[in-house]
Amino acid sequence: MKKIKWIFILGILALLFGYKFNDLHPEVNISDEKSKNTTYITIEKEHIHHGNLLLVNHDNPVQDIGVKRDIINLIEHQNHMQGYQLLDHNIKISEQVAERFSAMVNAAKKDHVDHFMINSGFRSLEEQNQLYEEMGPAYALPAGFSEHNLGLSLDIGSALNKMEDAEEGKWLEKNSWKYGFILRYPKDKTAITGIQYEPWHFRYVGLPHSAIMYKKNFTLEQYLDYIKKKKSISLHYKGEKYYISYHDFKNEPSLKIAVTRYYEISGDNKNGVIVTGLQ
């Protein structure tokens, strides 16, 4: 939707990524303030199943519209492969995610953490089904019910140690949010996610969502519930102001939604959409 505006907001966010987020963290102030500088657009109900904030689990499978359309084979895009290794040459991922991951591991290198490896990325439904048949329900999810079927998740390893003990894992838990990633299945949240602790599984949700989730110690489930309950919040840091709002489709086929000049829309894969605007 609104391809030009999508490009604009990615450009603005790219500028923000250049800041030192360690300095930004104390300035992540969340309020209920609403934007006055808005226009209106109409979106269709199918957008519930498209975007970077989709919840995928046992109750909410991936829809075809939700699969990222910019999936690439990493070995064929060496410009995105600086600072890490691949477990094999068949690993695929969203190009957008690959760009952010590359920026993240290069930042880690400045902290002398530089033995990252991608063990798994995007899986087709056929690949997921094969994995499920081989590994069983204790270690894999059925086809369509795994985040890996979206193209937004990575299984990240260390060439030196297990992720729960590796410096790479520790660095990511502390810093990945600065680049739009979250540790999707934390140790103390298994009752919420329904998935055992996976120190290697990171999911891209994008800024500013990852910043809020990190600050409030939210899983994706908790964050989506929070946004739905609050309806709208604003976020301030480094002189920039973001507006985030939730819209429930209920029984309507489409919705008229207020947006700021630069905006991005993601469904929650359940009942509504989240609009993120940059003033």
N, C-alpha and C positions, 0 to 999 in steps of 0.2 A: 504494500500500500504506500502511495506517495513516495515513490522511489527516490525522487530528488531530495525530499526532506529526510529520508533515511540516510542518504549519503551525508547530508549536512550534519546530522547529529553525530554520526560516527566520526566525522572530522573534528567536531568540537570535543568529543570524548578523547580523541587521539591527542589533542592538545593537553587535556587534563592529565593523561597518563604520564606526561613528561615531568609533572610535579613530583616532589618527594612526599609520598603519602604518609610517611611517618610524621610529617609536620601537619598533614591534613587531619589525622585522626581526631585530635582534640577539638577540631572545628566542625566535626560532623554533627550538626545541630538539627534535630527533627522537630517539626511543629505541625499544626493543623492549618496553617495559613494557606489560602487559596490564591491562585493567580487571577489577576484582573485582565491581563492582556491575552485574550483567547479568541480563537475562531472555532468554527464547528465543522466536523466531518461526519459522514455516515459510514459505519462499518457493518459488515454482515456477520451473522452468527458463526459462520465457519471459522472466523478468526480466533475463536476460543481454542482451537487446536493448533495454533501457529505461533512461534516466537521463542525467545530465549528463556522464558520463565515457566515453561510447561512442566507440570507435575506428572511424572511417569512412575507408576507403581502397580501393585496388584489390582487396583480398582480403576486405574486410568491408563489405558493402553495408548501407544503411539498411533496417531492417525497419519495417513499418507501426507496430508498437507503440512504436518509437523516436522517431517524429515527435512533437514537442511539441504538446500539446493546447490550449495557450493562445496560439496564433498570432493576432496582431492586425495590422491595417493601421495603421501609425503615424500617418498623416495624420488618422485618425479618433480618435486619442487624444492630444490636445494636452497633456495632463498629463504625458506621457512625452517630450515633444519640446522640453524646455527646454535651450538651449545648443548646438544643432547644426542643420544643414540636411539636407534630403533631396535626392538627385539627381533623384528623381521621386516622384509621389504613389502609387505602387503598391508601395512597399517594406513588407514584412511581417517580423515577428520574434516570438519568444516574448515574452510580456508580462513574464515574470520577467527576461529578458535586457534588455528595454527599460528596466526600472526600474534595473537595475544600471548600464547604459550611461549613463543620464541622471545618476545620482549621480557617475559617473566624470568626465563632461565638465564638470560643475559644479565638481568639485574642481580640474580642470585650469584652469578659468577663474580660480581664485584665484591660479594661477601665471602668469596673463596669456597662457594658451594657449587660444584660443577660436574657432577657425575650423574646427571639425569638420564633416564631412559623411558621411552614410551613403550609400554607393553601391549596396549590395546587401545583402539579408538572406535571409529564407527563400524557397526556390524549390520549387514543386511538382515532381513527377516530369516532368510535361508541360513545364513551363517549363525544367527542366534539360535535357531532351531537345532542345528547340528551340535552346537555347544551344549545346549540343554539336554539333548539325547546322550551326549558323551559324559557330561559331568553330573547330571541329575539335579533335582530341585534344591539340594543342599548347597550347591555351588553356582548355580546358574538360574536365570529366569526364563520363562517361556518367551518365544518370539513375540515381539510387540510390546512386552512389558518391561523391557530394559531400557535405561537411558542411553545405552550404547546404540540403540536403534535410531536415535535422534541425530547423532553427529556432534553433540555438545559435551560429551564426557570422554575423559581420558583415564586409563589406568597407568599411573606414573610410578616408575621404579627408580632404584639407585643401582649403579653398577658396582657399588661397594658393600651394600648391606641391605637387610630387610627394611622396608619403609618405616616401620614403627620404631626402628632404632637408628636409621640413617639420618645424617645431617640434612639431606635433601627433603626428607619427610618433615622434619622439624621446621625447616625454613618455609616450606609450603604452608604448613598449618598457621604460621605466624604472618606470612606475607602474601599468600595467593589472592586474597581479597582485593589487594591493591590493583590487580590486573583483571578483575572481574570473575575470578574463580572462587569456588567454595569447596571445602571438604564435605562431600555429600553425605557420608554415613559415619558420623563421629561415634566415638566409643560410648559416650553417655546419652545417646539419643536413639538407641535401638528400639525402644518402646514406641517412639514416634515414627521413625522411618520404616520399621518392620524389617530392616536389613542389618545384619551383624556388622560390627566395626570393620571398615575397609580403609586403612590409612593410605591406600594407593589411588582411590577413586575420587577424582576431582571433576567438578561440573562447572561449565561456564554459564553464568547468569548475567554477567555484565555489570558495569557500574551504572548508577549508584547503588544498585540492589545488594551487591556483595559487601559494600561498606556498611549498610544497615544491618545485614545479617551477621556480620562479624561483630559489630558493636553490641548488638543485642543477643548474641549467641543463639541465633535462630537457625533451624534447619529450613529447607525450602518449604516444607509443610507448614511450619510455624510462621514463616514470613508471609506466605499467601493468606493464611488465616488472619494475620495481623493487618495486612492491607485491606482485606475484605471487611474487617470490623471497623477500621478507622475511616474507610471510604476515600479519604484524601490526606496526604501529608506533604510537607515541603522539606527540602534538605538544603543546607547551606554549607559550602566550604570554598576557600580560596576566591571569594567574591562571586562565585557562581551559585545560582539558585535553581534547584530542580523541583518539579512538582510531580507527584505520583498519585494516581487515582485509580480506584477500582470501579468497574461497571458490570453489573449483573444483567445478563440478557433475559433471565426468567423465561417467559414464553414468547418473547418478541423475536422476529426474524432479523431485525437490524436495530441499531441504536445510533442516535445522534449524540456525538460526544464533543465536549470542549477540549481543544488542544492549544498548546503554546506554539510559538513560531517553529521551533525545532522539537520534534517529538518522535517517539518510538512506541509501538504497540505490541504487546504480547498477550496471548491467551494464557489461562491457567490450566487448560486441558480438562476443566470441570464445568463451570457455569458462566465464567465471565472473562473480562480482559483487563489488563493493567496498562494504563497510559503513562508514559514517562516523558515529561516535557522539560526542556531547558529554556529558561527565561532569557 
